[in-house]
Amino acid sequence: QEQLVETGGGLVQAGGSLRLSCAASGRTFSSYNMGWFRQAPGKEREFVGRISRSGSIRNYADSVKGRFTISRDNAKNTVYLQMNSLKPEDTAVYYCAATTGWTTRFDEYRYWGQGTQVTVSS
């Protein structure tokens, strides 16, 4: 079983950057594909991006492509979300999640972190 803890959220001005981290406590982190999702108030949870077990494959939502980068360090049991050129519409709670599949559907991710708030001011 994986327990996931996100850190790194905060308040940033538009155009700024943040890096989120997601640390896993289980022993099988490298066996999971990892995803990042976000949820703004009153909106559904939205796929942001995903990374394969080895880190060799990464996909992003069109809304963040070219601005966000996902990476992982399996030796540290950690996945990262580097967010650059942030916009007010990026404001949301950001979640990392683990899945054995290869999917953008949030309901197919088995383990979830508690989320971290990202607020982008204009």
N, C-alpha and C positions, 0 to 999 in steps of 0.2 A: 504494500500500500504506500502511496506517495502522499506526503503532506507538502503543500506548496505555500510559500510565503512571498508576497510581492513587497518590494520597497522601492523608494525613489520618486514617488509622486510628489506633487507640490504645486505651487503657484508660479507661473512664468508668464512673461510678456509675449505677445505675438511676435513671431520671428525667432524666438529663443529655442533652447534645446533642453531636453531631459533624457536621462537614461534610467529605465526601469530594470530592476533585477527580480528574478523569481528563483528562489532557492528551494530545492527539493530535499526532503529528509530521508526518502526511501533508498533502497539499495539497487533499484532497477531503473534509475533515471534514464540511462542511455538506451533503454528498450522502448521508450515512449517518443512518439512525435509530439511536439509541443506547439501550442497555439496561444496567440494573444487575442483577446476580445475586449470590447469596451461597451459601456452602457451609459448613455446620457439620460437625464431625468425625463421620464415620460416616453422614452424610446425603447425599442427592443435591443437586446444584446446583439452586437455587431461584430463580425469577424474582422480582425485587423491584419493578421498574418500568421504563418505557420512555418515550422522548420522541421526537417526530417531528423531521424535519430542520430545520424552522423553529422548533421549540419550541412550536408552537401546540396540539399534542395530547400529553397525558400520561396514562398509565395506571399503576395500582399494584396490587400484590397486596393481597388483603383484609387480610392480616396486618400491613401497614404503612400502609394507607390512613388519612389523617388525621394521621399522625405524620411521614411522610417526604415530601420534595418534591424532584423532579428539575427541574433547569434546565440551560440551556446558553448559552454565549456563543460564537457561531461566529467572531467576530472574534478570539477568543483560542484557538480550537480546543480548548475545554474544556467538559466536562459535569460537573455537580455533583450530589451527593446530600446534601441536608440531612436529618439524622436527629434528631428531637426525641423526648422522652419515651421514651428508650431502655429496653428491658427485657432481662433476662438472656437471654431466648430469641432476641434479636437478635445474639448472639455468633456470629460466623462470619468467614470470609474473604470480602471483598466484591470483586467484579470488575465492571469496565465492559466493554462489548462493542459492536461496530459491525455493523450489518446493512443491506443494501439493501432488505430486506423489511420487513414490519410484523408482528412475531411475538413470542410469549412463549417460544418453544422455544429452549433454549440451543444446540441443534445447528444452528440456522439463523443463528447469528451468526458472522460471518467472522473478525473480529479481536477479540483479547482482551488485556486487560492482565494483569499478573502477580499482581494481587490485593493487598489490604491488609487486615490483621487488625483486626477490631473486637471488643473484649472488654468486656462490660457486667457489672459486679459487682453483686451484690445487697446 
